[in-house]
Amino acid sequence: MAASLNSENAVAGMTKLLREIDHHSSKLKALTITVSLLEEQQTQQIVQSKAVLQQILEASRFSPRLIAFGLLAFFAGGAVLGGFIVS
């Protein structure tokens, strides 16, 4: 009788253990799918960010006009200062 009871308890324990393993396995599978989706989204965001950065870098090439305007302003300031000193 005791051996039969021990056997039933062992089977019930194994059944419970297998249910827990199945439960955790399904949670792990769902977590793996979620991580894969997040990884894909992050990869797409990185590609988009790199493309935007490349466009910004190409658009912000240093313009020679900026140097010309800077020199013109410097010359105008010098002319005004020179005129002030002379007068």
PDB file with SEQRES, HELIX, SHEET and CRYST1 records, atoms N, CA, C and O in Angstrom:
SEQRES   1 A   87  MET ALA ALA SER LEU ASN SER GLU ASN ALA VAL ALA GLY          
SEQRES   2 A   87  MET THR LYS LEU LEU ARG GLU ILE ASP HIS HIS SER SER          
SEQRES   3 A   87  LYS LEU LYS ALA LEU THR ILE THR VAL SER LEU LEU GLU          
SEQRES   4 A   87  GLU GLN GLN THR GLN GLN ILE VAL GLN SER LYS ALA VAL          
SEQRES   5 A   87  LEU GLN GLN ILE LEU GLU ALA SER ARG PHE SER PRO ARG          
SEQRES   6 A   87  LEU ILE ALA PHE GLY LEU LEU ALA PHE PHE ALA GLY GLY          
SEQRES   7 A   87  ALA VAL LEU GLY GLY PHE ILE VAL SER                          
HELIX    1 AA1 ALA A    2  ALA A   59  1                                  58    
HELIX    2 AA2 PRO A   64  VAL A   86  1                                  23    
CRYST1    1.000    1.000    1.000  90.00  90.00  90.00 P 1           1          
ATOM      1  N   MET A   1       0.813  -1.185   0.000  1.00  0.00           N  
ATOM      2  CA  MET A   1       0.000   0.000   0.000  1.00  0.00           C  
ATOM      3  C   MET A   1       0.862   1.257   0.000  1.00  0.00           C  
ATOM      4  O   MET A   1       0.591   2.202  -0.741  1.00  0.00           O  
ATOM      5  N   ALA A   2       1.911   1.266   0.839  1.00  0.00           N  
ATOM      6  CA  ALA A   2       2.790   2.431   0.932  1.00  0.00           C  
ATOM      7  C   ALA A   2       3.550   2.631  -0.369  1.00  0.00           C  
ATOM      8  O   ALA A   2       3.770   3.763  -0.800  1.00  0.00           O  
ATOM      9  N   ALA A   3       3.953   1.519  -0.999  1.00  0.00           N  
ATOM     10  CA  ALA A   3       4.679   1.624  -2.266  1.00  0.00           C  
ATOM     11  C   ALA A   3       3.778   2.209  -3.343  1.00  0.00           C  
ATOM     12  O   ALA A   3       4.227   2.997  -4.176  1.00  0.00           O  
ATOM     13  N   SER A   4       2.528   1.831  -3.324  1.00  0.00           N  
ATOM     14  CA  SER A   4       1.571   2.356  -4.294  1.00  0.00           C  
ATOM     15  C   SER A   4       1.357   3.854  -4.084  1.00  0.00           C  
ATOM     16  O   SER A   4       1.277   4.620  -5.044  1.00  0.00           O  
ATOM     17  N   LEU A   5       1.264   4.262  -2.806  1.00  0.00           N  
ATOM     18  CA  LEU A   5       1.090   5.679  -2.488  1.00  0.00           C  
ATOM     19  C   LEU A   5       2.319   6.484  -2.903  1.00  0.00           C  
ATOM     20  O   LEU A   5       2.197   7.586  -3.438  1.00  0.00           O  
ATOM     21  N   ASN A   6       3.513   5.920  -2.652  1.00  0.00           N  
ATOM     22  CA  ASN A   6       4.756   6.588  -3.070  1.00  0.00           C  
ATOM     23  C   ASN A   6       4.813   6.727  -4.588  1.00  0.00           C  
ATOM     24  O   ASN A   6       5.242   7.753  -5.115  1.00  0.00           O  
ATOM     25  N   SER A   7       4.377   5.686  -5.273  1.00  0.00           N  
ATOM     26  CA  SER A   7       4.381   5.706  -6.731  1.00  0.00           C  
ATOM     27  C   SER A   7       3.420   6.771  -7.254  1.00  0.00           C  
ATOM     28  O   SER A   7       3.752   7.496  -8.193  1.00  0.00           O  
ATOM     29  N   GLU A   8       2.234   6.871  -6.655  1.00  0.00           N  
ATOM     30  CA  GLU A   8       1.267   7.889  -7.068  1.00  0.00           C  
ATOM     31  C   GLU A   8       1.803   9.295  -6.802  1.00  0.00           C  
ATOM     32  O   GLU A   8       1.645  10.195  -7.627  1.00  0.00           O  
ATOM     33  N   ASN A   9       2.433   9.473  -5.652  1.00  0.00           N  
ATOM     34  CA  ASN A   9       3.025  10.782  -5.329  1.00  0.00           C  
ATOM     35  C   ASN A   9       4.141  11.139  -6.309  1.00  0.00           C  
ATOM     36  O   ASN A   9       4.279  12.293  -6.715  1.00  0.00           O  
ATOM     37  N   ALA A  10       4.932  10.135  -6.682  1.00  0.00           N  
ATOM     38  CA  ALA A  10       6.021  10.380  -7.632  1.00  0.00           C  
ATOM     39  C   ALA A  10       5.460  10.773  -8.991  1.00  0.00           C  
ATOM     40  O   ALA A  10       5.966  11.691  -9.637  1.00  0.00           O  
ATOM     41  N   VAL A  11       4.414  10.076  -9.423  1.00  0.00           N  
ATOM     42  CA  VAL A  11       3.799  10.395 -10.714  1.00  0.00           C  
ATOM     43  C   VAL A  11       3.173  11.788 -10.668  1.00  0.00           C  
ATOM     44  O   VAL A  11       3.306  12.559 -11.619  1.00  0.00           O  
ATOM     45  N   ALA A  12       2.494  12.111  -9.572  1.00  0.00           N  
ATOM     46  CA  ALA A  12       1.886  13.437  -9.435  1.00  0.00           C  
ATOM     47  C   ALA A  12       2.964  14.521  -9.422  1.00  0.00           C  
ATOM     48  O   ALA A  12       2.791  15.579 -10.026  1.00  0.00           O  
ATOM     49  N   GLY A  13       4.069  14.258  -8.736  1.00  0.00           N  
ATOM     50  CA  GLY A  13       5.178  15.216  -8.700  1.00  0.00           C  
ATOM     51  C   GLY A  13       5.795  15.420 -10.074  1.00  0.00           C  
ATOM     52  O   GLY A  13       6.105  16.546 -10.463  1.00  0.00           O  
ATOM     53  N   MET A  14       5.973  14.322 -10.810  1.00  0.00           N  
ATOM     54  CA  MET A  14       6.535  14.425 -12.161  1.00  0.00           C  
ATOM     55  C   MET A  14       5.580  15.174 -13.092  1.00  0.00           C  
ATOM     56  O   MET A  14       6.013  15.960 -13.935  1.00  0.00           O  
ATOM     57  N   THR A  15       4.271  14.923 -12.931  1.00  0.00           N  
ATOM     58  CA  THR A  15       3.280  15.627 -13.743  1.00  0.00           C  
ATOM     59  C   THR A  15       3.336  17.124 -13.470  1.00  0.00           C  
ATOM     60  O   THR A  15       3.304  17.937 -14.394  1.00  0.00           O  
ATOM     61  N   LYS A  16       3.420  17.475 -12.195  1.00  0.00           N  
ATOM     62  CA  LYS A  16       3.510  18.887 -11.824  1.00  0.00           C  
ATOM     63  C   LYS A  16       4.794  19.507 -12.379  1.00  0.00           C  
ATOM     64  O   LYS A  16       4.780  20.626 -12.894  1.00  0.00           O  
ATOM     65  N   LEU A  17       5.891  18.778 -12.272  1.00  0.00           N  
ATOM     66  CA  LEU A  17       7.172  19.262 -12.784  1.00  0.00           C  
ATOM     67  C   LEU A  17       7.112  19.470 -14.296  1.00  0.00           C  
ATOM     68  O   LEU A  17       7.603  20.476 -14.808  1.00  0.00           O  
ATOM     69  N   LEU A  18       6.509  18.515 -15.011  1.00  0.00           N  
ATOM     70  CA  LEU A  18       6.402  18.646 -16.466  1.00  0.00           C  
ATOM     71  C   LEU A  18       5.517  19.830 -16.855  1.00  0.00           C  
ATOM     72  O   LEU A  18       5.797  20.510 -17.842  1.00  0.00           O  
ATOM     73  N   ARG A  19       4.448  20.083 -16.086  1.00  0.00           N  
ATOM     74  CA  ARG A  19       3.608  21.255 -16.351  1.00  0.00           C  
ATOM     75  C   ARG A  19       4.400  22.543 -16.154  1.00  0.00           C  
ATOM     76  O   ARG A  19       4.294  23.467 -16.960  1.00  0.00           O  
ATOM     77  N   GLU A  20       5.190  22.606 -15.090  1.00  0.00           N  
ATOM     78  CA  GLU A  20       6.017  23.796 -14.827  1.00  0.00           C  
ATOM     79  C   GLU A  20       7.041  24.005 -15.938  1.00  0.00           C  
ATOM     80  O   GLU A  20       7.263  25.129 -16.387  1.00  0.00           O  
ATOM     81  N   ILE A  21       7.659  22.916 -16.372  1.00  0.00           N  
ATOM     82  CA  ILE A  21       8.644  23.010 -17.459  1.00  0.00           C  
ATOM     83  C   ILE A  21       7.969  23.517 -18.730  1.00  0.00           C  
ATOM     84  O   ILE A  21       8.513  24.374 -19.427  1.00  0.00           O  
ATOM     85  N   ASP A  22       6.778  22.985 -19.033  1.00  0.00           N  
ATOM     86  CA  ASP A  22       6.039  23.420 -20.221  1.00  0.00           C  
ATOM     87  C   ASP A  22       5.658  24.897 -20.112  1.00  0.00           C  
ATOM     88  O   ASP A  22       5.760  25.647 -21.083  1.00  0.00           O  
ATOM     89  N   HIS A  23       5.220  25.305 -18.919  1.00  0.00           N  
ATOM     90  CA  HIS A  23       4.835  26.704 -18.687  1.00  0.00           C  
ATOM     91  C   HIS A  23       6.030  27.633 -18.902  1.00  0.00           C  
ATOM     92  O   HIS A  23       5.914  28.651 -19.585  1.00  0.00           O  
ATOM     93  N   HIS A  24       7.169  27.282 -18.320  1.00  0.00           N  
ATOM     94  CA  HIS A  24       8.363  28.120 -18.467  1.00  0.00           C  
ATOM     95  C   HIS A  24       8.893  28.075 -19.897  1.00  0.00           C  
ATOM     96  O   HIS A  24       9.431  29.061 -20.400  1.00  0.00           O  
ATOM     97  N   SER A  25       8.737  26.929 -20.540  1.00  0.00           N  
ATOM     98  CA  SER A  25       9.181  26.813 -21.925  1.00  0.00           C  
ATOM     99  C   SER A  25       8.367  27.728 -22.835  1.00  0.00           C  
ATOM    100  O   SER A  25       8.919  28.375 -23.725  1.00  0.00           O  
ATOM    101  N   SER A  26       7.050  27.783 -22.610  1.00  0.00           N  
ATOM    102  CA  SER A  26       6.220  28.662 -23.443  1.00  0.00           C  
ATOM    103  C   SER A  26       6.517  30.127 -23.146  1.00  0.00           C  
ATOM    104  O   SER A  26       6.491  30.958 -24.054  1.00  0.00           O  
ATOM    105  N   LYS A  27       6.800  30.456 -21.881  1.00  0.00           N  
ATOM    106  CA  LYS A  27       7.185  31.833 -21.551  1.00  0.00           C  
ATOM    107  C   LYS A  27       8.510  32.192 -22.212  1.00  0.00           C  
ATOM    108  O   LYS A  27       8.677  33.298 -22.725  1.00  0.00           O  
ATOM    109  N   LEU A  28       9.445  31.257 -22.197  1.00  0.00           N  
ATOM    110  CA  LEU A  28      10.748  31.494 -22.818  1.00  0.00           C  
ATOM    111  C   LEU A  28      10.600  31.681 -24.325  1.00  0.00           C  
ATOM    112  O   LEU A  28      11.279  32.517 -24.921  1.00  0.00           O  
ATOM    113  N   LYS A  29       9.708  30.897 -24.939  1.00  0.00           N  
ATOM    114  CA  LYS A  29       9.482  31.036 -26.376  1.00  0.00           C  
ATOM    115  C   LYS A  29       8.898  32.412 -26.693  1.00  0.00           C  
ATOM    116  O   LYS A  29       9.325  33.065 -27.646  1.00  0.00           O  
ATOM    117  N   ALA A  30       7.924  32.851 -25.896  1.00  0.00           N  
ATOM    118  CA  ALA A  30       7.324  34.174 -26.110  1.00  0.00           C  
ATOM    119  C   ALA A  30       8.363  35.273 -25.909  1.00  0.00           C  
ATOM    120  O   ALA A  30       8.388  36.252 -26.654  1.00  0.00           O  
ATOM    121  N   LEU A  31       9.213  35.113 -24.912  1.00  0.00           N  
ATOM    122  CA  LEU A  31      10.264  36.094 -24.651  1.00  0.00           C  
ATOM    123  C   LEU A  31      11.265  36.135 -25.802  1.00  0.00           C  
ATOM    124  O   LEU A  31      11.721  37.210 -26.193  1.00  0.00           O  
ATOM    125  N   THR A  32      11.602  34.980 -26.338  1.00  0.00           N  
ATOM    126  CA  THR A  32      12.524  34.916 -27.472  1.00  0.00           C  
ATOM    127  C   THR A  32      11.941  35.634 -28.688  1.00  0.00           C  
ATOM    128  O   THR A  32      12.653  36.351 -29.391  1.00  0.00           O  
ATOM    129  N   ILE A  33      10.652  35.442 -28.933  1.00  0.00           N  
ATOM    130  CA  ILE A  33       9.994  36.119 -30.058  1.00  0.00           C  
ATOM    131  C   ILE A  33      10.009  37.630 -29.846  1.00  0.00           C  
ATOM    132  O   ILE A  33      10.281  38.387 -30.777  1.00  0.00           O  
ATOM    133  N   THR A  34       9.715  38.067 -28.619  1.00  0.00           N  
ATOM    134  CA  THR A  34       9.711  39.500 -28.312  1.00  0.00           C  
ATOM    135  C   THR A  34      11.096  40.106 -28.506  1.00  0.00           C  
ATOM    136  O   THR A  34      11.229  41.189 -29.077  1.00  0.00           O  
ATOM    137  N   VAL A  35      12.121  39.413 -28.034  1.00  0.00           N  
ATOM    138  CA  VAL A  35      13.493  39.911 -28.185  1.00  0.00           C  
ATOM    139  C   VAL A  35      13.869  39.981 -29.665  1.00  0.00           C  
ATOM    140  O   VAL A  35      14.532  40.926 -30.091  1.00  0.00           O  
ATOM    141  N   SER A  36      13.456  39.000 -30.439  1.00  0.00           N  
ATOM    142  CA  SER A  36      13.751  39.019 -31.876  1.00  0.00           C  
ATOM    143  C   SER A  36      13.081  40.204 -32.562  1.00  0.00           C  
ATOM    144  O   SER A  36      13.688  40.863 -33.407  1.00  0.00           O  
ATOM    145  N   LEU A  37      11.824  40.473 -32.197  1.00  0.00           N  
ATOM    146  CA  LEU A  37      11.128  41.625 -32.777  1.00  0.00           C  
ATOM    147  C   LEU A  37      11.806  42.934 -32.391  1.00  0.00           C  
ATOM    148  O   LEU A  37      11.970  43.821 -33.228  1.00  0.00           O  
ATOM    149  N   LEU A  38      12.198  43.053 -31.132  1.00  0.00           N  
ATOM    150  CA  LEU A  38      12.883  44.271 -30.688  1.00  0.00           C  
ATOM    151  C   LEU A  38      14.224  44.439 -31.393  1.00  0.00           C  
ATOM    152  O   LEU A  38      14.612  45.552 -31.746  1.00  0.00           O  
ATOM    153  N   GLU A  39      14.923  43.335 -31.595  1.00  0.00           N  
ATOM    154  CA  GLU A  39      16.204  43.391 -32.299  1.00  0.00           C  
ATOM    155  C   GLU A  39      16.004  43.867 -33.734  1.00  0.00           C  
ATOM    156  O   GLU A  39      16.785  44.671 -34.242  1.00  0.00           O  
ATOM    157  N   GLU A  40      14.958  43.369 -34.382  1.00  0.00           N  
ATOM    158  CA  GLU A  40      14.670  43.789 -35.757  1.00  0.00           C  
ATOM    159  C   GLU A  40      14.316  45.274 -35.814  1.00  0.00           C  
ATOM    160  O   GLU A  40      14.775  45.990 -36.704  1.00  0.00           O  
ATOM    161  N   GLN A  41      13.501  45.733 -34.867  1.00  0.00           N  
ATOM    162  CA  GLN A  41      13.141  47.154 -34.829  1.00  0.00           C  
ATOM    163  C   GLN A  41      14.369  48.022 -34.591  1.00  0.00           C  
ATOM    164  O   GLN A  41      14.526  49.071 -35.215  1.00  0.00           O  
ATOM    165  N   GLN A  42      15.237  47.579 -33.688  1.00  0.00           N  
ATOM    166  CA  GLN A  42      16.441  48.355 -33.393  1.00  0.00           C  
ATOM    167  C   GLN A  42      17.348  48.406 -34.617  1.00  0.00           C  
ATOM    168  O   GLN A  42      17.938  49.446 -34.910  1.00  0.00           O  
ATOM    169  N   THR A  43      17.461  47.300 -35.325  1.00  0.00           N  
ATOM    170  CA  THR A  43      18.285  47.278 -36.530  1.00  0.00           C  
ATOM    171  C   THR A  43      17.740  48.255 -37.568  1.00  0.00           C  
ATOM    172  O   THR A  43      18.506  48.974 -38.210  1.00  0.00           O  
ATOM    173  N   GLN A  44      16.416  48.281 -37.731  1.00  0.00           N  
ATOM    174  CA  GLN A  44      15.810  49.220 -38.678  1.00  0.00           C  
ATOM    175  C   GLN A  44      16.041  50.663 -38.249  1.00  0.00           C  
ATOM    176  O   GLN A  44      16.309  51.527 -39.084  1.00  0.00           O  
ATOM    177  N   GLN A  45      15.938  50.925 -36.951  1.00  0.00           N  
ATOM    178  CA  GLN A  45      16.164  52.285 -36.458  1.00  0.00           C  
ATOM    179  C   GLN A  45      17.611  52.705 -36.664  1.00  0.00           C  
ATOM    180  O   GLN A  45      17.883  53.859 -36.994  1.00  0.00           O  
ATOM    181  N   ILE A  46      18.536  51.780 -36.472  1.00  0.00           N  
ATOM    182  CA  ILE A  46      19.955  52.097 -36.675  1.00  0.00           C  
ATOM    183  C   ILE A  46      20.208  52.430 -38.141  1.00  0.00           C  
ATOM    184  O   ILE A  46      20.920  53.384 -38.454  1.00  0.00           O  
ATOM    185  N   VAL A  47      19.623  51.638 -39.035  1.00  0.00           N  
ATOM    186  CA  VAL A  47      19.800  51.894 -40.467  1.00  0.00           C  
ATOM    187  C   VAL A  47      19.227  53.264 -40.831  1.00  0.00           C  
ATOM    188  O   VAL A  47      19.852  54.030 -41.564  1.00  0.00           O  
ATOM    189  N   GLN A  48      18.033  53.568 -40.313  1.00  0.00           N  
ATOM    190  CA  GLN A  48      17.420  54.872 -40.597  1.00  0.00           C  
ATOM    191  C   GLN A  48      18.256  56.010 -40.023  1.00  0.00           C  
ATOM    192  O   GLN A  48      18.445  57.037 -40.675  1.00  0.00           O  
ATOM    193  N   SER A  49      18.756  55.828 -38.804  1.00  0.00           N  
ATOM    194  CA  SER A  49      19.571  56.873 -38.176  1.00  0.00           C  
ATOM    195  C   SER A  49      20.857  57.105 -38.956  1.00  0.00           C  
ATOM    196  O   SER A  49      21.285  58.245 -39.133  1.00  0.00           O  
ATOM    197  N   LYS A  50      21.471  56.027 -39.420  1.00  0.00           N  
ATOM    198  CA  LYS A  50      22.693  56.176 -40.208  1.00  0.00           C  
ATOM    199  C   LYS A  50      22.408  56.899 -41.519  1.00  0.00           C  
ATOM    200  O   LYS A  50      23.211  57.719 -41.966  1.00  0.00           O  
ATOM    201  N   ALA A  51      21.267  56.599 -42.136  1.00  0.00           N  
ATOM    202  CA  ALA A  51      20.911  57.270 -43.389  1.00  0.00           C  
ATOM    203  C   ALA A  51      20.687  58.761 -43.156  1.00  0.00           C  
ATOM    204  O   ALA A  51      21.150  59.592 -43.937  1.00  0.00           O  
ATOM    205  N   VAL A  52      19.978  59.098 -42.082  1.00  0.00           N  
ATOM    206  CA  VAL A  52      19.734  60.511 -41.764  1.00  0.00           C  
ATOM    207  C   VAL A  52      21.050  61.216 -41.460  1.00  0.00           C  
ATOM    208  O   VAL A  52      21.277  62.335 -41.922  1.00  0.00           O  
ATOM    209  N   LEU A  53      21.914  60.571 -40.689  1.00  0.00           N  
ATOM    210  CA  LEU A  53      23.214  61.156 -40.364  1.00  0.00           C  
ATOM    211  C   LEU A  53      24.036  61.382 -41.624  1.00  0.00           C  
ATOM    212  O   LEU A  53      24.690  62.416 -41.763  1.00  0.00           O  
ATOM    213  N   GLN A  54      24.009  60.423 -42.540  1.00  0.00           N  
ATOM    214  CA  GLN A  54      24.752  60.571 -43.788  1.00  0.00           C  
ATOM    215  C   GLN A  54      24.217  61.744 -44.601  1.00  0.00           C  
ATOM    216  O   GLN A  54      24.993  62.500 -45.185  1.00  0.00           O  
ATOM    217  N   GLN A  55      22.883  61.903 -44.642  1.00  0.00           N  
ATOM    218  CA  GLN A  55      22.298  63.037 -45.362  1.00  0.00           C  
ATOM    219  C   GLN A  55      22.710  64.357 -44.730  1.00  0.00           C  
ATOM    220  O   GLN A  55      23.018  65.320 -45.432  1.00  0.00           O  
ATOM    221  N   ILE A  56      22.716  64.398 -43.409  1.00  0.00           N  
ATOM    222  CA  ILE A  56      23.108  65.630 -42.713  1.00  0.00           C  
ATOM    223  C   ILE A  56      24.569  65.950 -42.989  1.00  0.00           C  
ATOM    224  O   ILE A  56      24.923  67.104 -43.232  1.00  0.00           O  
ATOM    225  N   LEU A  57      25.417  64.924 -42.951  1.00  0.00           N  
ATOM    226  CA  LEU A  57      26.840  65.159 -43.213  1.00  0.00           C  
ATOM    227  C   LEU A  57      27.069  65.640 -44.642  1.00  0.00           C  
ATOM    228  O   LEU A  57      27.898  66.517 -44.885  1.00  0.00           O  
ATOM    229  N   GLU A  58      26.327  65.060 -45.585  1.00  0.00           N  
ATOM    230  CA  GLU A  58      26.478  65.497 -46.973  1.00  0.00           C  
ATOM    231  C   GLU A  58      25.938  66.910 -47.172  1.00  0.00           C  
ATOM    232  O   GLU A  58      26.484  67.677 -47.965  1.00  0.00           O  
ATOM    233  N   ALA A  59      24.879  67.255 -46.464  1.00  0.00           N  
ATOM    234  CA  ALA A  59      24.276  68.582 -46.617  1.00  0.00           C  
ATOM    235  C   ALA A  59      25.093  69.664 -45.926  1.00  0.00           C  
ATOM    236  O   ALA A  59      25.002  70.836 -46.293  1.00  0.00           O  
ATOM    237  N   SER A  60      25.880  69.292 -44.941  1.00  0.00           N  
ATOM    238  CA  SER A  60      26.602  70.304 -44.171  1.00  0.00           C  
ATOM    239  C   SER A  60      28.066  70.423 -44.589  1.00  0.00           C  
ATOM    240  O   SER A  60      28.920  70.778 -43.776  1.00  0.00           O  
ATOM    241  N   ARG A  61      28.347  70.131 -45.829  1.00  0.00           N  
ATOM    242  CA  ARG A  61      29.710  70.347 -46.324  1.00  0.00           C  
ATOM    243  C   ARG A  61      30.024  71.834 -46.203  1.00  0.00           C  
ATOM    244  O   ARG A  61      29.146  72.678 -46.386  1.00  0.00           O  
ATOM    245  N   PHE A  62      31.267  72.147 -45.896  1.00  0.00           N  
ATOM    246  CA  PHE A  62      31.650  73.529 -45.656  1.00  0.00           C  
ATOM    247  C   PHE A  62      31.586  74.312 -46.955  1.00  0.00           C  
ATOM    248  O   PHE A  62      32.197  73.929 -47.953  1.00  0.00           O  
ATOM    249  N   SER A  63      30.851  75.397 -46.938  1.00  0.00           N  
ATOM    250  CA  SER A  63      30.633  76.205 -48.135  1.00  0.00           C  
ATOM    251  C   SER A  63      31.683  77.315 -48.221  1.00  0.00           C  
ATOM    252  O   SER A  63      31.958  77.972 -47.217  1.00  0.00           O  
ATOM    253  N   PRO A  64      32.272  77.538 -49.397  1.00  0.00           N  
ATOM    254  CA  PRO A  64      33.228  78.636 -49.558  1.00  0.00           C  
ATOM    255  C   PRO A  64      32.552  80.005 -49.419  1.00  0.00           C  
ATOM    256  O   PRO A  64      33.211  81.000 -49.121  1.00  0.00           O  
ATOM    257  N   ARG A  65      31.233  80.047 -49.637  1.00  0.00           N  
ATOM    258  CA  ARG A  65      30.519  81.312 -49.472  1.00  0.00           C  
ATOM    259  C   ARG A  65      30.596  81.801 -48.034  1.00  0.00           C  
ATOM    260  O   ARG A  65      30.670  83.004 -47.784  1.00  0.00           O  
ATOM    261  N   LEU A  66      30.577  80.873 -47.098  1.00  0.00           N  
ATOM    262  CA  LEU A  66      30.658  81.250 -45.690  1.00  0.00           C  
ATOM    263  C   LEU A  66      31.988  81.949 -45.406  1.00  0.00           C  
ATOM    264  O   LEU A  66      32.024  82.940 -44.676  1.00  0.00           O  
ATOM    265  N   ILE A  67      33.063  81.447 -45.970  1.00  0.00           N  
ATOM    266  CA  ILE A  67      34.368  82.093 -45.801  1.00  0.00           C  
ATOM    267  C   ILE A  67      34.347  83.488 -46.435  1.00  0.00           C  
ATOM    268  O   ILE A  67      34.850  84.446 -45.848  1.00  0.00           O  
ATOM    269  N   ALA A  68      33.769  83.596 -47.622  1.00  0.00           N  
ATOM    270  CA  ALA A  68      33.714  84.891 -48.313  1.00  0.00           C  
ATOM    271  C   ALA A  68      32.915  85.910 -47.505  1.00  0.00           C  
ATOM    272  O   ALA A  68      33.333  87.060 -47.378  1.00  0.00           O  
ATOM    273  N   PHE A  69      31.766  85.499 -46.955  1.00  0.00           N  
ATOM    274  CA  PHE A  69      30.974  86.422 -46.136  1.00  0.00           C  
ATOM    275  C   PHE A  69      31.716  86.815 -44.865  1.00  0.00           C  
ATOM    276  O   PHE A  69      31.627  87.958 -44.417  1.00  0.00           O  
ATOM    277  N   GLY A  70      32.445  85.870 -44.288  1.00  0.00           N  
ATOM    278  CA  GLY A  70      33.235  86.181 -43.090  1.00  0.00           C  
ATOM    279  C   GLY A  70      34.324  87.189 -43.393  1.00  0.00           C  
ATOM    280  O   GLY A  70      34.532  88.134 -42.631  1.00  0.00           O  
ATOM    281  N   LEU A  71      35.021  86.992 -44.506  1.00  0.00           N  
ATOM    282  CA  LEU A  71      36.070  87.939 -44.893  1.00  0.00           C  
ATOM    283  C   LEU A  71      35.482  89.302 -45.246  1.00  0.00           C  
ATOM    284  O   LEU A  71      36.080  90.334 -44.940  1.00  0.00           O  
ATOM    285  N   LEU A  72      34.323  89.311 -45.883  1.00  0.00           N  
ATOM    286  CA  LEU A  72      33.668  90.570 -46.224  1.00  0.00           C  
ATOM    287  C   LEU A  72      33.284  91.336 -44.963  1.00  0.00           C  
ATOM    288  O   LEU A  72      33.477  92.550 -44.885  1.00  0.00           O  
ATOM    289  N   ALA A  73      32.745  90.631 -43.984  1.00  0.00           N  
ATOM    290  CA  ALA A  73      32.379  91.280 -42.717  1.00  0.00           C  
ATOM    291  C   ALA A  73      33.626  91.800 -42.013  1.00  0.00           C  
ATOM    292  O   ALA A  73      33.612  92.895 -41.451  1.00  0.00           O  
ATOM    293  N   PHE A  74      34.702  91.018 -42.040  1.00  0.00           N  
ATOM    294  CA  PHE A  74      35.955  91.447 -41.427  1.00  0.00           C  
ATOM    295  C   PHE A  74      36.493  92.702 -42.121  1.00  0.00           C  
ATOM    296  O   PHE A  74      36.937  93.641 -41.461  1.00  0.00           O  
ATOM    297  N   PHE A  75      36.449  92.710 -43.443  1.00  0.00           N  
ATOM    298  CA  PHE A  75      36.905  93.867 -44.214  1.00  0.00           C  
ATOM    299  C   PHE A  75      36.047  95.096 -43.902  1.00  0.00           C  
ATOM    300  O   PHE A  75      36.578  96.189 -43.705  1.00  0.00           O  
ATOM    301  N   ALA A  76      34.730  94.919 -43.858  1.00  0.00           N  
ATOM    302  CA  ALA A  76      33.836  96.049 -43.568  1.00  0.00           C  
ATOM    303  C   ALA A  76      34.101  96.585 -42.168  1.00  0.00           C  
ATOM    304  O   ALA A  76      34.132  97.798 -41.959  1.00  0.00           O  
ATOM    305  N   GLY A  77      34.290  95.690 -41.217  1.00  0.00           N  
ATOM    306  CA  GLY A  77      34.602  96.128 -39.848  1.00  0.00           C  
ATOM    307  C   GLY A  77      35.925  96.859 -39.792  1.00  0.00           C  
ATOM    308  O   GLY A  77      36.053  97.862 -39.090  1.00  0.00           O  
ATOM    309  N   GLY A  78      36.909  96.367 -40.525  1.00  0.00           N  
ATOM    310  CA  GLY A  78      38.208  97.035 -40.575  1.00  0.00           C  
ATOM    311  C   GLY A  78      38.113  98.403 -41.224  1.00  0.00           C  
ATOM    312  O   GLY A  78      38.753  99.352 -40.773  1.00  0.00           O  
ATOM    313  N   ALA A  79      37.317  98.509 -42.285  1.00  0.00           N  
ATOM    314  CA  ALA A  79      37.148  99.798 -42.964  1.00  0.00           C  
ATOM    315  C   ALA A  79      36.473 100.810 -42.046  1.00  0.00           C  
ATOM    316  O   ALA A  79      36.862 101.977 -42.007  1.00  0.00           O  
ATOM    317  N   VAL A  80      35.462 100.360 -41.308  1.00  0.00           N  
ATOM    318  CA  VAL A  80      34.774 101.263 -40.378  1.00  0.00           C  
ATOM    319  C   VAL A  80      35.727 101.694 -39.278  1.00  0.00           C  
ATOM    320  O   VAL A  80      35.783 102.874 -38.930  1.00  0.00           O  
ATOM    321  N   LEU A  81      36.478 100.747 -38.728  1.00  0.00           N  
ATOM    322  CA  LEU A  81      37.430 101.077 -37.665  1.00  0.00           C  
ATOM    323  C   LEU A  81      38.522 102.010 -38.196  1.00  0.00           C  
ATOM    324  O   LEU A  81      38.901 102.973 -37.530  1.00  0.00           O  
ATOM    325  N   GLY A  82      39.023 101.718 -39.399  1.00  0.00           N  
ATOM    326  CA  GLY A  82      40.040 102.581 -40.001  1.00  0.00           C  
ATOM    327  C   GLY A  82      39.508 103.987 -40.242  1.00  0.00           C  
ATOM    328  O   GLY A  82      40.210 104.964 -39.982  1.00  0.00           O  
ATOM    329  N   GLY A  83      38.293 104.103 -40.730  1.00  0.00           N  
ATOM    330  CA  GLY A  83      37.682 105.412 -40.945  1.00  0.00           C  
ATOM    331  C   GLY A  83      37.494 106.156 -39.641  1.00  0.00           C  
ATOM    332  O   GLY A  83      37.657 107.376 -39.593  1.00  0.00           O  
ATOM    333  N   PHE A  84      37.153 105.439 -38.581  1.00  0.00           N  
ATOM    334  CA  PHE A  84      36.974 106.074 -37.279  1.00  0.00           C  
ATOM    335  C   PHE A  84      38.298 106.597 -36.745  1.00  0.00           C  
ATOM    336  O   PHE A  84      38.369 107.690 -36.184  1.00  0.00           O  
ATOM    337  N   ILE A  85      39.357 105.793 -36.929  1.00  0.00           N  
ATOM    338  CA  ILE A  85      40.676 106.204 -36.438  1.00  0.00           C  
ATOM    339  C   ILE A  85      41.180 107.416 -37.227  1.00  0.00           C  
ATOM    340  O   ILE A  85      41.729 108.348 -36.639  1.00  0.00           O  
ATOM    341  N   VAL A  86      41.003 107.413 -38.537  1.00  0.00           N  
ATOM    342  CA  VAL A  86      41.480 108.506 -39.382  1.00  0.00           C  
ATOM    343  C   VAL A  86      40.736 109.800 -39.069  1.00  0.00           C  
ATOM    344  O   VAL A  86      41.334 110.876 -39.090  1.00  0.00           O  
ATOM    345  N   SER A  87      39.465 109.709 -38.784  1.00  0.00           N  
ATOM    346  CA  SER A  87      38.704 110.938 -38.532  1.00  0.00           C  
ATOM    347  C   SER A  87      38.982 111.346 -37.119  1.00  0.00           C  
ATOM    348  O   SER A  87      38.458 112.359 -36.654  1.00  0.00           O  
TER     349      SER A  87                                                      
END                                                                             
